[in-house]
Amino acid sequence: MAPLTGPPPIGGDQEAGAGERQTAALRSTMVSVLVNTALTIVQFIIGVFGNSAALVADAVHSLSDLLSDFIVLIANRHSSKGPDDKHPYGHYRFETAASLAIGVLLILVGLSMVWSGYIKLTRAATLPPVHELALLTALITLLAKELLFRYLLRVGNRVRSTMLVANAWHARSDAASSLVVALGIGASLAGFPLADPLAALIVGLMITRMGWRFFYNAFDDLMDSGVDAATEERIRKLLLETPGVLGIHGLKTRKMGDMIWVEVDLEMNGELTILAGHEIAAEARRRVMAQEAVLDVMTHFDPVVRPPGH
């Protein structure tokens, strides 16, 4: 079983595609860094002086975004490297490892915020009143995070980067948490002082849940999980539609970062020459790699003996 020579995946030059993904990741992540830096500073200062535990919690969340942005930058640099002696399949899973790290980071940040919110709820009698400026800051943060999410998600989907998509949804979790913070601060200003620390606790739970999802999905990919049923069916259809392929079996896939590794047994007419069988397999590989994010297709030729008269 060996890979066949043929064109690169996604209908274009593989190195050019990797370069585009790296450039897009760098540009979009730097935008995220600038936004999160500004928000972290403003939220923390106003949260402290405005007596809003929820806004301080949201500032900590924004700080975790900065850390995840740096993880993305490091992963983006390493995942674009080509194969070497130690990593013959390339470094695509560096992105998966980065998503795993982001998940762990979110879980730790979320649990710490839950604990902090719980402590403040038990000391409600000593809580100072929240300043109105905290509410305005929370609303501005909400708008900024939602816009950042839409920008990062659009870039991630365009270049097919699960790492960028994960970072985008991290920004969306911030937008959702900022909404909770704004509601909590508003309720606190309306005469419900427990609403602010309660909002901080809820934000912590939301972050923990999001972190677990990222961690679980990335861990599953690192354990060589296959692609979803719809993607596998598209790959199967492309293989079966290749002229000369009479059937397939033993189709296996596994994720390698944002790419897919495919192994399959192709059934062909046993009377074909080795050269003819090779050309059919090469065409099957080309079709799959032109339509799906497939890194390579490993094939094995199974001869099918046709009965007389067929």
Secondary structure, DSSP 4 states (H G I P E B T S, - for coil): -EEPP-PPGGGS-HHHHHHHHHHHHHHHHHHHHHHHHHHHHHHHHHHHHTT-HHHHHHHHHHHHHHHHHHHHHHHHHHHT----SS-TT-STHHHHHHHHHHHHHHHHHHHHHHHHHHHHHTTGGGPPPPPHHHHHHHHHHHHHHHHHHHHHHHHHHHTT-HHHHHHHHHHHHHHHHHHHHHHHHHHHHTT-TTHHHHHHHHHHHHHHHHHHHHHHHHHHHHTT----HHHHHHHHHHHHTSTT--EEEEEEEEEETTEEEEEEEEEEETTS-HHHHHHHHHHHHHHHHHHS-EEEEEEEEEEEPPPTT-
